[in-house]
Amino acid sequence: MTDKRTEEIASRLSTVRRAIEKAATSAGRIPDGICLVAVTKTFPVDDARRLVALGVTELGESRDREARAKAAEVADARWHFIGRLQRNKAASVARYAEVVHSVDRMPLVAALDAAAARAGRVIEVFCQVSLDGDPGRGGVDREALPELSDAVAAAGSLRLSGLMAVPPPGADADAAYADIARIADRIRARHPEASGLSAGMTADFPTAIRYGATHVRIGSALLGRRPAHLG
Ligand SMILES: *Cc1c(COP(=O)(O)O)cnc(C)c1O
């Protein structure tokens, strides 16, 4: 596809890639060590196709129904599920998602593990931690994180990739990401294989990279603004 929209996305993508490179380099990190997950939620499947044509291999979605439909049409990407996950959606998600960033409670570990086994795949899992304990936004309390990470590590069809976090709204980015980095260190001490840190969105990904993010989940910087009620 070479149309106006593709050109727009190409230009946004190169801006984002440059910003990732700059943040990584100035933190003394290798830019290739940072995985860009392009978040396509609310945008048409053609935008997902355009991103893939532009060389993006990792795509993220936060609702099962939308994700499932897009993944069926764009099979040459690796799909990441990044949103709140209901237990009864685990079977569906396990059919198309190679990575789930939002595992935040024990019953979900069991459900996703069983679903992955049935789907004949091993799913990479990030445990999502809540910094402020707000139950509305997802994430396990930090006190319960060790037990959750142990369960993921022990699950036969899941692989523990690391920690995922979203700073609370209005939080100071530096303070929040310093906190996230400390929690990530603690998980790594317990599970050396959990080397990933999924953190950083359009508003704050350079800060997240400075504090060790290995996976940044970026939507609006690549595709434009979403309607607020769908964000
Ligand atoms: C929507 C979403 C993103 C991307 O947000 P942008 O601000 O558009 O980059 C990242 N992570 C999660 C969990 C999301 O729901």
PDBQT file of the ligand as one rigid body, heavy atoms in Angstrom, charges set to zero:
ROOT
HETATM    1  C1  LIG A 301      -3.680   2.185  24.369  1.00  0.00    +0.000 C 
HETATM    2  C2  LIG A 301      -2.553   1.600  25.139  1.00  0.00    +0.000 A 
HETATM    3  C3  LIG A 301      -1.223   1.936  24.832  1.00  0.00    +0.000 A 
HETATM    4  C4  LIG A 301      -0.835   2.938  23.766  1.00  0.00    +0.000 C 
HETATM    5  O1  LIG A 301      -1.146   4.238  24.196  1.00  0.00    +0.000 OA
HETATM    6  P1  LIG A 301      -0.635   5.542  23.414  1.00  0.00    +0.000 P 
HETATM    7  O2  LIG A 301      -0.701   6.607  24.439  1.00  0.00    +0.000 OA
HETATM    8  O3  LIG A 301      -1.597   5.753  22.289  1.00  0.00    +0.000 OA
HETATM    9  O4  LIG A 301       0.726   5.301  22.932  1.00  0.00    +0.000 OA
HETATM   10  C5  LIG A 301      -0.219   1.332  25.575  1.00  0.00    +0.000 A 
HETATM   11  N1  LIG A 301      -0.496   0.439  26.561  1.00  0.00    +0.000 NA
HETATM   12  C6  LIG A 301      -1.760   0.092  26.871  1.00  0.00    +0.000 A 
HETATM   13  C7  LIG A 301      -1.982  -0.884  27.966  1.00  0.00    +0.000 C 
HETATM   14  C8  LIG A 301      -2.829   0.662  26.176  1.00  0.00    +0.000 A 
HETATM   15  O5  LIG A 301      -4.081   0.311  26.516  1.00  0.00    +0.000 OA
ENDROOT
TORSDOF 0
